[in-house]
Amino acid sequence: MVKIGERIKELRLEQGLTQMQLGKLIGVSQKAIDYWERSVNEPKSSYIIALVKIFGVTYNEFFENVG
């Protein structure tokens, strides 16, 4: 099982995005993305919806192996 932050980082890197680029796409700072990826904080559901759309995955795919 992976943490949600690890999953975000994995999908971000697959898309070839920097933390700054991803933050701009969903309207948060680079620091917010960094905190999510390091599991300091977790994104609100509205940001998860945006992440799923940006990464082009289903909710099931997004949460695959997240625990």
All heavy atoms as TSV, in Angstrom:
chain	resi	resn	atom	element	x	y	z
A	1	MET	N	N	0.831	-1.188	0.000
A	1	MET	CA	C	0.000	0.000	0.000
A	1	MET	C	C	0.881	1.260	0.000
A	1	MET	O	O	1.918	1.294	0.640
A	1	MET	CB	C	-0.888	0.038	1.238
A	1	MET	CG	C	-1.898	-1.087	1.297
A	1	MET	SD	S	-3.019	-1.010	-0.090
A	1	MET	CE	C	-4.552	-1.065	0.715
A	2	VAL	N	N	0.433	2.256	-0.744
A	2	VAL	CA	C	1.146	3.529	-0.794
A	2	VAL	C	C	0.278	4.613	-0.170
A	2	VAL	O	O	-0.938	4.466	-0.049
A	2	VAL	CB	C	1.528	3.922	-2.246
A	2	VAL	CG1	C	2.467	2.916	-2.850
A	2	VAL	CG2	C	0.307	4.100	-3.107
A	3	LYS	N	N	0.904	5.686	0.211
A	3	LYS	CA	C	0.169	6.836	0.722
A	3	LYS	C	C	-0.329	7.660	-0.457
A	3	LYS	O	O	0.226	7.604	-1.554
A	3	LYS	CB	C	1.066	7.688	1.616
A	3	LYS	CG	C	1.496	6.979	2.869
A	3	LYS	CD	C	2.367	7.870	3.709
A	3	LYS	CE	C	2.766	7.135	4.973
A	3	LYS	NZ	N	3.633	7.949	5.815
A	4	ILE	N	N	-1.355	8.446	-0.211
A	4	ILE	CA	C	-1.932	9.256	-1.288
A	4	ILE	C	C	-0.882	10.202	-1.876
A	4	ILE	O	O	-0.848	10.429	-3.089
A	4	ILE	CB	C	-3.191	10.009	-0.820
A	4	ILE	CG1	C	-3.937	10.580	-2.020
A	4	ILE	CG2	C	-2.859	11.092	0.178
A	4	ILE	CD1	C	-5.328	11.082	-1.711
A	5	GLY	N	N	0.002	10.724	-1.042
A	5	GLY	CA	C	1.045	11.620	-1.535
A	5	GLY	C	C	1.996	10.942	-2.504
A	5	GLY	O	O	2.414	11.535	-3.501
A	6	GLU	N	N	2.332	9.695	-2.203
A	6	GLU	CA	C	3.207	8.934	-3.104
A	6	GLU	C	C	2.517	8.710	-4.445
A	6	GLU	O	O	3.156	8.745	-5.495
A	6	GLU	CB	C	3.573	7.594	-2.471
A	6	GLU	CG	C	4.443	7.727	-1.236
A	6	GLU	CD	C	4.587	6.422	-0.465
A	6	GLU	OE1	O	3.739	5.523	-0.609
A	6	GLU	OE2	O	5.564	6.307	0.287
A	7	ARG	N	N	1.210	8.476	-4.388
A	7	ARG	CA	C	0.439	8.253	-5.621
A	7	ARG	C	C	0.396	9.535	-6.462
A	7	ARG	O	O	0.527	9.492	-7.686
A	7	ARG	CB	C	-0.969	7.774	-5.270
A	7	ARG	CG	C	-1.801	7.406	-6.449
A	7	ARG	CD	C	-1.313	6.137	-7.106
A	7	ARG	NE	N	-2.257	5.759	-8.161
A	7	ARG	CZ	C	-1.899	5.365	-9.360
A	7	ARG	NH1	N	-0.626	5.233	-9.658
A	7	ARG	NH2	N	-2.794	5.067	-10.262
A	8	ILE	N	N	0.202	10.670	-5.809
A	8	ILE	CA	C	0.187	11.946	-6.529
A	8	ILE	C	C	1.529	12.170	-7.230
A	8	ILE	O	O	1.573	12.527	-8.402
A	8	ILE	CB	C	-0.144	13.119	-5.580
A	8	ILE	CG1	C	-1.597	13.004	-5.094
A	8	ILE	CG2	C	0.107	14.468	-6.256
A	8	ILE	CD1	C	-1.949	13.941	-3.960
A	9	LYS	N	N	2.612	11.930	-6.500
A	9	LYS	CA	C	3.944	12.124	-7.081
A	9	LYS	C	C	4.158	11.191	-8.268
A	9	LYS	O	O	4.656	11.612	-9.316
A	9	LYS	CB	C	5.023	11.895	-6.028
A	9	LYS	CG	C	6.417	12.169	-6.551
A	9	LYS	CD	C	7.455	12.062	-5.456
A	9	LYS	CE	C	8.831	12.432	-5.985
A	9	LYS	NZ	N	9.835	12.395	-4.909
A	10	GLU	N	N	3.771	9.945	-8.106
A	10	GLU	CA	C	3.921	8.961	-9.181
A	10	GLU	C	C	3.182	9.406	-10.447
A	10	GLU	O	O	3.742	9.400	-11.545
A	10	GLU	CB	C	3.371	7.621	-8.697
A	10	GLU	CG	C	3.338	6.519	-9.719
A	10	GLU	CD	C	2.640	5.264	-9.187
A	10	GLU	OE1	O	2.603	5.056	-7.965
A	10	GLU	OE2	O	2.120	4.507	-10.015
A	11	LEU	N	N	1.930	9.818	-10.281
A	11	LEU	CA	C	1.128	10.241	-11.435
A	11	LEU	C	C	1.651	11.546	-12.025
A	11	LEU	O	O	1.657	11.719	-13.245
A	11	LEU	CB	C	-0.337	10.367	-11.033
A	11	LEU	CG	C	-1.034	9.045	-10.711
A	11	LEU	CD1	C	-2.384	9.298	-10.038
A	11	LEU	CD2	C	-1.214	8.202	-11.960
A	12	ARG	N	N	2.109	12.451	-11.171
A	12	ARG	CA	C	2.670	13.727	-11.657
A	12	ARG	C	C	3.892	13.471	-12.524
A	12	ARG	O	O	4.029	14.047	-13.606
A	12	ARG	CB	C	3.038	14.625	-10.464
A	12	ARG	CG	C	3.723	15.924	-10.885
A	12	ARG	CD	C	4.061	16.808	-9.710
A	12	ARG	NE	N	5.000	16.238	-8.784
A	12	ARG	CZ	C	6.327	16.187	-8.965
A	12	ARG	NH1	N	6.866	16.652	-10.073
A	12	ARG	NH2	N	7.118	15.669	-8.040
A	13	LEU	N	N	4.772	12.599	-12.059
A	13	LEU	CA	C	5.985	12.300	-12.815
A	13	LEU	C	C	5.662	11.576	-14.121
A	13	LEU	O	O	6.317	11.832	-15.135
A	13	LEU	CB	C	6.949	11.482	-11.958
A	13	LEU	CG	C	7.541	12.225	-10.756
A	13	LEU	CD1	C	8.373	11.285	-9.902
A	13	LEU	CD2	C	8.340	13.434	-11.189
A	14	GLU	N	N	4.648	10.709	-14.112
A	14	GLU	CA	C	4.234	10.043	-15.349
A	14	GLU	C	C	3.768	11.054	-16.390
A	14	GLU	O	O	3.949	10.847	-17.592
A	14	GLU	CB	C	3.105	9.045	-15.070
A	14	GLU	CG	C	3.558	7.762	-14.419
A	14	GLU	CD	C	2.408	6.821	-14.114
A	14	GLU	OE1	O	1.264	7.061	-14.570
A	14	GLU	OE2	O	2.651	5.832	-13.403
A	15	GLN	N	N	3.160	12.160	-15.927
A	15	GLN	CA	C	2.688	13.210	-16.827
A	15	GLN	C	C	3.799	14.189	-17.209
A	15	GLN	O	O	3.588	15.088	-18.021
A	15	GLN	CB	C	1.541	13.992	-16.166
A	15	GLN	CG	C	0.283	13.189	-15.934
A	15	GLN	CD	C	-0.418	12.841	-17.220
A	15	GLN	OE1	O	-0.529	13.667	-18.118
A	15	GLN	NE2	N	-0.888	11.614	-17.323
A	16	GLY	N	N	4.958	14.061	-16.580
A	16	GLY	CA	C	6.082	14.953	-16.883
A	16	GLY	C	C	5.885	16.362	-16.352
A	16	GLY	O	O	6.395	17.321	-16.933
A	17	LEU	N	N	5.167	16.478	-15.242
A	17	LEU	CA	C	4.882	17.783	-14.662
A	17	LEU	C	C	5.767	18.053	-13.450
A	17	LEU	O	O	6.063	17.143	-12.677
A	17	LEU	CB	C	3.421	17.855	-14.207
A	17	LEU	CG	C	2.345	17.758	-15.280
A	17	LEU	CD1	C	0.978	17.576	-14.644
A	17	LEU	CD2	C	2.365	18.991	-16.162
A	18	THR	N	N	6.137	19.311	-13.276
A	18	THR	CA	C	6.811	19.718	-12.046
A	18	THR	C	C	5.739	20.004	-10.998
A	18	THR	O	O	4.545	20.139	-11.316
A	18	THR	CB	C	7.641	20.993	-12.255
A	18	THR	OG1	O	6.749	22.085	-12.559
A	18	THR	CG2	C	8.675	20.815	-13.364
A	19	GLN	N	N	6.162	20.131	-9.765
A	19	GLN	CA	C	5.217	20.508	-8.709
A	19	GLN	C	C	4.602	21.870	-9.014
A	19	GLN	O	O	3.405	22.074	-8.804
A	19	GLN	CB	C	5.915	20.539	-7.346
A	19	GLN	CG	C	6.282	19.178	-6.820
A	19	GLN	CD	C	6.959	19.240	-5.464
A	19	GLN	OE1	O	7.468	20.282	-5.046
A	19	GLN	NE2	N	6.984	18.110	-4.772
A	20	MET	N	N	5.415	22.780	-9.510
A	20	MET	CA	C	4.929	24.127	-9.840
A	20	MET	C	C	3.877	24.064	-10.939
A	20	MET	O	O	2.825	24.702	-10.838
A	20	MET	CB	C	6.095	25.010	-10.281
A	20	MET	CG	C	5.697	26.425	-10.652
A	20	MET	SD	S	5.327	27.455	-9.236
A	20	MET	CE	C	6.952	27.734	-8.602
A	21	GLN	N	N	4.131	23.300	-11.982
A	21	GLN	CA	C	3.173	23.180	-13.089
A	21	GLN	C	C	1.851	22.580	-12.619
A	21	GLN	O	O	0.785	23.066	-12.970
A	21	GLN	CB	C	3.760	22.342	-14.214
A	21	GLN	CG	C	4.893	23.005	-14.950
A	21	GLN	CD	C	5.647	22.045	-15.857
A	21	GLN	OE1	O	5.785	20.858	-15.558
A	21	GLN	NE2	N	6.139	22.562	-16.979
A	22	LEU	N	N	1.934	21.524	-11.825
A	22	LEU	CA	C	0.714	20.889	-11.323
A	22	LEU	C	C	-0.057	21.849	-10.436
A	22	LEU	O	O	-1.285	21.955	-10.544
A	22	LEU	CB	C	1.049	19.607	-10.558
A	22	LEU	CG	C	-0.144	18.840	-9.984
A	22	LEU	CD1	C	-1.153	18.472	-11.064
A	22	LEU	CD2	C	0.327	17.604	-9.228
A	23	GLY	N	N	0.644	22.561	-9.580
A	23	GLY	CA	C	-0.007	23.544	-8.712
A	23	GLY	C	C	-0.760	24.594	-9.512
A	23	GLY	O	O	-1.901	24.932	-9.185
A	24	LYS	N	N	-0.142	25.096	-10.568
A	24	LYS	CA	C	-0.797	26.102	-11.404
A	24	LYS	C	C	-2.042	25.547	-12.078
A	24	LYS	O	O	-3.045	26.242	-12.219
A	24	LYS	CB	C	0.171	26.645	-12.456
A	24	LYS	CG	C	1.183	27.600	-11.885
A	24	LYS	CD	C	2.065	28.198	-12.961
A	24	LYS	CE	C	3.069	29.157	-12.339
A	24	LYS	NZ	N	3.904	29.801	-13.344
A	25	LEU	N	N	-1.987	24.277	-12.489
A	25	LEU	CA	C	-3.143	23.660	-13.157
A	25	LEU	C	C	-4.359	23.538	-12.244
A	25	LEU	O	O	-5.493	23.619	-12.711
A	25	LEU	CB	C	-2.770	22.279	-13.700
A	25	LEU	CG	C	-1.860	22.257	-14.917
A	25	LEU	CD1	C	-1.410	20.825	-15.214
A	25	LEU	CD2	C	-2.566	22.847	-16.130
A	26	ILE	N	N	-4.124	23.343	-10.948
A	26	ILE	CA	C	-5.272	23.174	-10.046
A	26	ILE	C	C	-5.466	24.332	-9.076
A	26	ILE	O	O	-6.382	24.307	-8.262
A	26	ILE	CB	C	-5.210	21.835	-9.281
A	26	ILE	CG1	C	-3.967	21.740	-8.417
A	26	ILE	CG2	C	-5.306	20.672	-10.222
A	26	ILE	CD1	C	-3.966	20.509	-7.534
A	27	GLY	N	N	-4.605	25.340	-9.177
A	27	GLY	CA	C	-4.811	26.549	-8.382
A	27	GLY	C	C	-4.300	26.485	-6.955
A	27	GLY	O	O	-4.903	27.077	-6.055
A	28	VAL	N	N	-3.192	25.754	-6.762
A	28	VAL	CA	C	-2.550	25.741	-5.446
A	28	VAL	C	C	-1.068	26.049	-5.631
A	28	VAL	O	O	-0.548	26.027	-6.741
A	28	VAL	CB	C	-2.723	24.379	-4.718
A	28	VAL	CG1	C	-4.189	24.066	-4.486
A	28	VAL	CG2	C	-2.042	23.251	-5.463
A	29	SER	N	N	-0.394	26.304	-4.528
A	29	SER	CA	C	1.031	26.616	-4.601
A	29	SER	C	C	1.858	25.350	-4.789
A	29	SER	O	O	1.404	24.234	-4.531
A	29	SER	CB	C	1.472	27.319	-3.310
A	29	SER	OG	O	1.407	26.406	-2.222
A	30	GLN	N	N	3.095	25.569	-5.206
A	30	GLN	CA	C	4.040	24.457	-5.316
A	30	GLN	C	C	4.240	23.817	-3.947
A	30	GLN	O	O	4.379	22.605	-3.824
A	30	GLN	CB	C	5.371	24.964	-5.895
A	30	GLN	CG	C	6.474	23.924	-5.968
A	30	GLN	CD	C	7.304	23.837	-4.700
A	30	GLN	OE1	O	7.534	24.845	-4.029
A	30	GLN	NE2	N	7.750	22.649	-4.362
A	31	LYS	N	N	4.226	24.636	-2.922
A	31	LYS	CA	C	4.417	24.136	-1.552
A	31	LYS	C	C	3.287	23.192	-1.153
A	31	LYS	O	O	3.523	22.188	-0.471
A	31	LYS	CB	C	4.512	25.297	-0.570
A	31	LYS	CG	C	4.940	24.896	0.805
A	31	LYS	CD	C	5.829	25.983	1.378
A	31	LYS	CE	C	6.648	25.477	2.510
A	31	LYS	NZ	N	8.013	25.197	2.190
A	32	ALA	N	N	2.064	23.482	-1.583
A	32	ALA	CA	C	0.933	22.594	-1.291
A	32	ALA	C	C	1.159	21.223	-1.920
A	32	ALA	O	O	0.944	20.189	-1.276
A	32	ALA	CB	C	-0.373	23.198	-1.792
A	33	ILE	N	N	1.618	21.216	-3.168
A	33	ILE	CA	C	1.903	19.942	-3.845
A	33	ILE	C	C	3.001	19.202	-3.091
A	33	ILE	O	O	2.906	17.995	-2.854
A	33	ILE	CB	C	2.327	20.165	-5.318
A	33	ILE	CG1	C	1.260	20.931	-6.110
A	33	ILE	CG2	C	2.677	18.831	-5.979
A	33	ILE	CD1	C	-0.059	20.228	-6.258
A	34	ASP	N	N	4.047	19.917	-2.689
A	34	ASP	CA	C	5.138	19.326	-1.926
A	34	ASP	C	C	4.615	18.705	-0.625
A	34	ASP	O	O	4.973	17.570	-0.292
A	34	ASP	CB	C	6.192	20.394	-1.622
A	34	ASP	CG	C	7.331	19.864	-0.769
A	34	ASP	OD1	O	7.960	18.867	-1.162
A	34	ASP	OD2	O	7.579	20.450	0.303
A	35	TYR	N	N	3.763	19.413	0.080
A	35	TYR	CA	C	3.200	18.899	1.342
A	35	TYR	C	C	2.362	17.649	1.097
A	35	TYR	O	O	2.410	16.707	1.876
A	35	TYR	CB	C	2.357	19.965	2.023
A	35	TYR	CG	C	3.140	20.989	2.821
A	35	TYR	CD1	C	4.527	21.084	2.745
A	35	TYR	CD2	C	2.492	21.882	3.649
A	35	TYR	CE1	C	5.230	22.024	3.475
A	35	TYR	CE2	C	3.187	22.830	4.395
A	35	TYR	CZ	C	4.558	22.889	4.298
A	35	TYR	OH	O	5.247	23.821	5.029
A	36	TRP	N	N	1.584	17.660	0.020
A	36	TRP	CA	C	0.779	16.475	-0.295
A	36	TRP	C	C	1.685	15.288	-0.568
A	36	TRP	O	O	1.462	14.190	-0.071
A	36	TRP	CB	C	-0.104	16.707	-1.506
A	36	TRP	CG	C	-1.154	17.751	-1.345
A	36	TRP	CD1	C	-1.582	18.334	-0.178
A	36	TRP	CD2	C	-1.923	18.351	-2.381
A	36	TRP	NE1	N	-2.561	19.262	-0.437
A	36	TRP	CE2	C	-2.784	19.290	-1.782
A	36	TRP	CE3	C	-1.960	18.201	-3.760
A	36	TRP	CZ2	C	-3.689	20.051	-2.520
A	36	TRP	CZ3	C	-2.851	18.965	-4.491
A	36	TRP	CH2	C	-3.712	19.872	-3.872
A	37	GLU	N	N	2.705	15.496	-1.388
A	37	GLU	CA	C	3.588	14.404	-1.793
A	37	GLU	C	C	4.399	13.857	-0.622
A	37	GLU	O	O	4.736	12.680	-0.602
A	37	GLU	CB	C	4.507	14.843	-2.929
A	37	GLU	CG	C	3.766	15.052	-4.230
A	37	GLU	CD	C	4.666	15.396	-5.399
A	37	GLU	OE1	O	5.898	15.547	-5.222
A	37	GLU	OE2	O	4.128	15.511	-6.520
A	38	ARG	N	N	4.688	14.687	0.355
A	38	ARG	CA	C	5.429	14.238	1.531
A	38	ARG	C	C	4.497	13.802	2.660
A	38	ARG	O	O	4.937	13.506	3.757
A	38	ARG	CB	C	6.377	15.337	2.022
A	38	ARG	CG	C	7.512	15.593	1.044
A	38	ARG	CD	C	8.576	16.521	1.589
A	38	ARG	NE	N	8.071	17.868	1.858
A	38	ARG	CZ	C	8.149	18.473	3.047
A	38	ARG	NH1	N	8.706	17.891	4.080
A	38	ARG	NH2	N	7.668	19.698	3.210
A	39	SER	N	N	3.200	13.800	2.367
A	39	SER	CA	C	2.166	13.391	3.328
A	39	SER	C	C	2.122	14.254	4.586
A	39	SER	O	O	1.741	13.796	5.654
A	39	SER	CB	C	2.313	11.911	3.695
A	39	SER	OG	O	2.162	11.115	2.541
A	40	VAL	N	N	2.491	15.536	4.428
A	40	VAL	CA	C	2.340	16.493	5.514
A	40	VAL	C	C	0.860	16.847	5.633
A	40	VAL	O	O	0.312	16.927	6.734
A	40	VAL	CB	C	3.191	17.763	5.270
A	40	VAL	CG1	C	2.920	18.827	6.319
A	40	VAL	CG2	C	4.669	17.403	5.220
A	41	ASN	N	N	0.216	17.043	4.486
A	41	ASN	CA	C	-1.226	17.307	4.376
A	41	ASN	C	C	-1.793	16.408	3.292
A	41	ASN	O	O	-1.047	15.886	2.462
A	41	ASN	CB	C	-1.507	18.763	3.955
A	41	ASN	CG	C	-1.085	19.769	4.985
A	41	ASN	OD1	O	-1.134	19.517	6.172
A	41	ASN	ND2	N	-0.656	20.933	4.516
A	42	GLU	N	N	-3.115	16.301	3.275
A	42	GLU	CA	C	-3.788	15.604	2.176
A	42	GLU	C	C	-4.678	16.597	1.441
A	42	GLU	O	O	-5.231	17.507	2.060
A	42	GLU	CB	C	-4.628	14.439	2.698
A	42	GLU	CG	C	-3.794	13.283	3.188
A	42	GLU	CD	C	-4.608	12.042	3.470
A	42	GLU	OE1	O	-5.854	12.072	3.352
A	42	GLU	OE2	O	-3.998	11.029	3.819
A	43	PRO	N	N	-4.820	16.436	0.134
A	43	PRO	CA	C	-5.668	17.366	-0.628
A	43	PRO	C	C	-7.141	17.208	-0.276
A	43	PRO	O	O	-7.596	16.107	0.046
A	43	PRO	CB	C	-5.407	16.965	-2.083
A	43	PRO	CG	C	-4.900	15.568	-2.020
A	43	PRO	CD	C	-4.208	15.421	-0.708
A	44	LYS	N	N	-7.861	18.331	-0.334
A	44	LYS	CA	C	-9.315	18.297	-0.164
A	44	LYS	C	C	-9.930	17.571	-1.354
A	44	LYS	O	O	-9.322	17.455	-2.413
A	44	LYS	CB	C	-9.887	19.721	-0.098
A	44	LYS	CG	C	-9.448	20.506	1.122
A	44	LYS	CD	C	-10.201	21.809	1.255
A	44	LYS	CE	C	-9.714	22.804	0.220
A	44	LYS	NZ	N	-10.323	24.121	0.360
A	45	SER	N	N	-11.149	17.122	-1.178
A	45	SER	CA	C	-11.818	16.354	-2.233
A	45	SER	C	C	-11.921	17.134	-3.539
A	45	SER	O	O	-11.803	16.550	-4.613
A	45	SER	CB	C	-13.191	15.881	-1.774
A	45	SER	OG	O	-14.004	16.976	-1.426
A	46	SER	N	N	-12.099	18.441	-3.462
A	46	SER	CA	C	-12.193	19.228	-4.697
A	46	SER	C	C	-10.885	19.177	-5.483
A	46	SER	O	O	-10.887	19.182	-6.719
A	46	SER	CB	C	-12.572	20.677	-4.390
A	46	SER	OG	O	-11.608	21.284	-3.541
A	47	TYR	N	N	-9.758	19.119	-4.787
A	47	TYR	CA	C	-8.469	19.013	-5.464
A	47	TYR	C	C	-8.252	17.604	-6.001
A	47	TYR	O	O	-7.622	17.433	-7.047
A	47	TYR	CB	C	-7.322	19.432	-4.548
A	47	TYR	CG	C	-7.357	20.898	-4.197
A	47	TYR	CD1	C	-7.295	21.324	-2.885
A	47	TYR	CD2	C	-7.468	21.871	-5.184
A	47	TYR	CE1	C	-7.332	22.673	-2.555
A	47	TYR	CE2	C	-7.509	23.215	-4.875
A	47	TYR	CZ	C	-7.443	23.610	-3.557
A	47	TYR	OH	O	-7.490	24.947	-3.250
A	48	ILE	N	N	-8.763	16.610	-5.310
A	48	ILE	CA	C	-8.657	15.239	-5.816
A	48	ILE	C	C	-9.419	15.112	-7.132
A	48	ILE	O	O	-8.932	14.496	-8.083
A	48	ILE	CB	C	-9.143	14.222	-4.776
A	48	ILE	CG1	C	-8.144	14.176	-3.608
A	48	ILE	CG2	C	-9.306	12.835	-5.408
A	48	ILE	CD1	C	-8.552	13.316	-2.448
A	49	ILE	N	N	-10.584	15.742	-7.212
A	49	ILE	CA	C	-11.355	15.746	-8.465
A	49	ILE	C	C	-10.515	16.355	-9.581
A	49	ILE	O	O	-10.443	15.817	-10.689
A	49	ILE	CB	C	-12.686	16.507	-8.283
A	49	ILE	CG1	C	-13.602	15.730	-7.339
A	49	ILE	CG2	C	-13.361	16.768	-9.626
A	49	ILE	CD1	C	-14.808	16.514	-6.843
A	50	ALA	N	N	-9.862	17.471	-9.300
A	50	ALA	CA	C	-9.012	18.127	-10.304
A	50	ALA	C	C	-7.827	17.249	-10.686
A	50	ALA	O	O	-7.479	17.145	-11.867
A	50	ALA	CB	C	-8.528	19.482	-9.778
A	51	LEU	N	N	-7.216	16.606	-9.708
A	51	LEU	CA	C	-6.069	15.736	-9.981
A	51	LEU	C	C	-6.454	14.574	-10.887
A	51	LEU	O	O	-5.735	14.245	-11.832
A	51	LEU	CB	C	-5.474	15.202	-8.672
A	51	LEU	CG	C	-4.750	16.222	-7.800
A	51	LEU	CD1	C	-4.484	15.639	-6.415
A	51	LEU	CD2	C	-3.454	16.680	-8.447
A	52	VAL	N	N	-7.599	13.965	-10.614
A	52	VAL	CA	C	-8.077	12.841	-11.429
A	52	VAL	C	C	-8.245	13.281	-12.882
A	52	VAL	O	O	-7.826	12.576	-13.804
A	52	VAL	CB	C	-9.399	12.284	-10.851
A	52	VAL	CG1	C	-10.099	11.363	-11.827
A	52	VAL	CG2	C	-9.139	11.558	-9.535
A	53	LYS	N	N	-8.813	14.458	-13.087
A	53	LYS	CA	C	-9.007	14.964	-14.446
A	53	LYS	C	C	-7.672	15.251	-15.130
A	53	LYS	O	O	-7.471	14.899	-16.289
A	53	LYS	CB	C	-9.874	16.223	-14.415
A	53	LYS	CG	C	-11.318	15.953	-14.072
A	53	LYS	CD	C	-12.131	17.228	-14.025
A	53	LYS	CE	C	-13.573	16.937	-13.622
A	53	LYS	NZ	N	-14.353	18.163	-13.486
A	54	ILE	N	N	-6.760	15.888	-14.426
A	54	ILE	CA	C	-5.464	16.241	-15.002
A	54	ILE	C	C	-4.666	14.988	-15.355
A	54	ILE	O	O	-4.037	14.917	-16.413
A	54	ILE	CB	C	-4.668	17.141	-14.035
A	54	ILE	CG1	C	-5.304	18.536	-13.993
A	54	ILE	CG2	C	-3.195	17.233	-14.437
A	54	ILE	CD1	C	-4.835	19.396	-12.854
A	55	PHE	N	N	-4.696	14.008	-14.462
A	55	PHE	CA	C	-3.927	12.787	-14.691
A	55	PHE	C	C	-4.610	11.840	-15.666
A	55	PHE	O	O	-3.993	10.892	-16.139
A	55	PHE	CB	C	-3.645	12.067	-13.375
A	55	PHE	CG	C	-2.771	12.837	-12.411
A	55	PHE	CD1	C	-3.001	12.776	-11.052
A	55	PHE	CD2	C	-1.711	13.604	-12.862
A	55	PHE	CE1	C	-2.189	13.468	-10.148
A	55	PHE	CE2	C	-0.897	14.295	-11.980
A	55	PHE	CZ	C	-1.143	14.238	-10.614
A	56	GLY	N	N	-5.878	12.087	-15.978
A	56	GLY	CA	C	-6.594	11.248	-16.935
A	56	GLY	C	C	-6.820	9.830	-16.443
A	56	GLY	O	O	-6.705	8.883	-17.212
A	57	VAL	N	N	-7.107	9.715	-15.144
A	57	VAL	CA	C	-7.367	8.410	-14.549
A	57	VAL	C	C	-8.755	8.395	-13.913
A	57	VAL	O	O	-9.337	9.444	-13.673
A	57	VAL	CB	C	-6.302	8.051	-13.474
A	57	VAL	CG1	C	-4.921	7.920	-14.096
A	57	VAL	CG2	C	-6.281	9.062	-12.334
A	58	THR	N	N	-9.252	7.205	-13.640
A	58	THR	CA	C	-10.518	7.082	-12.913
A	58	THR	C	C	-10.217	7.202	-11.415
A	58	THR	O	O	-9.062	7.112	-10.989
A	58	THR	CB	C	-11.183	5.721	-13.181
A	58	THR	OG1	O	-10.349	4.688	-12.634
A	58	THR	CG2	C	-11.413	5.488	-14.672
A	59	TYR	N	N	-11.275	7.363	-10.624
A	59	TYR	CA	C	-11.084	7.405	-9.171
A	59	TYR	C	C	-10.479	6.090	-8.682
A	59	TYR	O	O	-9.610	6.084	-7.820
A	59	TYR	CB	C	-12.402	7.682	-8.441
A	59	TYR	CG	C	-12.870	9.095	-8.636
A	59	TYR	CD1	C	-13.876	9.395	-9.533
A	59	TYR	CD2	C	-12.289	10.142	-7.919
A	59	TYR	CE1	C	-14.293	10.699	-9.730
A	59	TYR	CE2	C	-12.696	11.452	-8.111
A	59	TYR	CZ	C	-13.699	11.716	-9.015
A	59	TYR	OH	O	-14.102	13.009	-9.208
A	60	ASN	N	N	-10.954	4.977	-9.235
A	60	ASN	CA	C	-10.416	3.673	-8.843
A	60	ASN	C	C	-8.927	3.579	-9.155
A	60	ASN	O	O	-8.152	3.068	-8.356
A	60	ASN	CB	C	-11.170	2.534	-9.534
A	60	ASN	CG	C	-12.542	2.321	-8.972
A	60	ASN	OD1	O	-12.859	2.760	-7.863
A	60	ASN	ND2	N	-13.392	1.657	-9.728
A	61	GLU	N	N	-8.531	4.067	-10.319
A	61	GLU	CA	C	-7.115	4.048	-10.683
A	61	GLU	C	C	-6.305	4.969	-9.756
A	61	GLU	O	O	-5.200	4.640	-9.349
A	61	GLU	CB	C	-6.918	4.470	-12.134
A	61	GLU	CG	C	-7.428	3.451	-13.123
A	61	GLU	CD	C	-7.491	3.983	-14.553
A	61	GLU	OE1	O	-7.642	5.211	-14.755
A	61	GLU	OE2	O	-7.384	3.149	-15.462
A	62	PHE	N	N	-6.880	6.124	-9.448
A	62	PHE	CA	C	-6.186	7.088	-8.584
A	62	PHE	C	C	-5.925	6.490	-7.205
A	62	PHE	O	O	-4.844	6.624	-6.660
A	62	PHE	CB	C	-6.996	8.380	-8.459
A	62	PHE	CG	C	-6.313	9.447	-7.647
A	62	PHE	CD1	C	-5.364	10.258	-8.216
A	62	PHE	CD2	C	-6.623	9.619	-6.306
A	62	PHE	CE1	C	-4.718	11.250	-7.467
A	62	PHE	CE2	C	-5.987	10.605	-5.548
A	62	PHE	CZ	C	-5.037	11.412	-6.128
A	63	PHE	N	N	-6.934	5.814	-6.670
A	63	PHE	CA	C	-6.820	5.277	-5.317
A	63	PHE	C	C	-6.316	3.832	-5.270
A	63	PHE	O	O	-6.279	3.223	-4.209
A	63	PHE	CB	C	-8.163	5.388	-4.588
A	63	PHE	CG	C	-8.481	6.805	-4.194
A	63	PHE	CD1	C	-9.443	7.512	-4.877
A	63	PHE	CD2	C	-7.808	7.426	-3.167
A	63	PHE	CE1	C	-9.746	8.819	-4.518
A	63	PHE	CE2	C	-8.097	8.733	-2.813
A	63	PHE	CZ	C	-9.064	9.433	-3.481
A	64	GLU	N	N	-5.898	3.327	-6.427
A	64	GLU	CA	C	-5.378	1.968	-6.506
A	64	GLU	C	C	-4.146	1.835	-5.584
A	64	GLU	O	O	-3.213	2.621	-5.661
A	64	GLU	CB	C	-4.976	1.675	-7.946
A	64	GLU	CG	C	-4.587	0.268	-8.236
A	64	GLU	CD	C	-4.385	0.061	-9.734
A	64	GLU	OE1	O	-3.429	0.670	-10.270
A	64	GLU	OE2	O	-5.195	-0.651	-10.333
A	65	ASN	N	N	-4.189	0.860	-4.715
A	65	ASN	CA	C	-3.104	0.572	-3.768
A	65	ASN	C	C	-2.842	1.682	-2.751
A	65	ASN	O	O	-1.783	1.698	-2.121
A	65	ASN	CB	C	-1.801	0.231	-4.503
A	65	ASN	CG	C	-1.925	-1.000	-5.354
A	65	ASN	OD1	O	-2.554	-1.975	-4.957
A	65	ASN	ND2	N	-1.370	-0.955	-6.544
A	66	VAL	N	N	-3.774	2.628	-2.615
A	66	VAL	CA	C	-3.621	3.688	-1.602
A	66	VAL	C	C	-4.275	3.185	-0.325
A	66	VAL	O	O	-5.392	2.684	-0.333
A	66	VAL	CB	C	-4.278	5.007	-2.067
A	66	VAL	CG1	C	-4.297	6.025	-0.945
A	66	VAL	CG2	C	-3.549	5.557	-3.273
A	67	GLY	N	N	-3.563	3.330	0.752
A	67	GLY	CA	C	-4.139	2.873	2.013
A	67	GLY	C	C	-3.578	3.583	3.200
A	67	GLY	O	O	-2.785	4.417	3.186
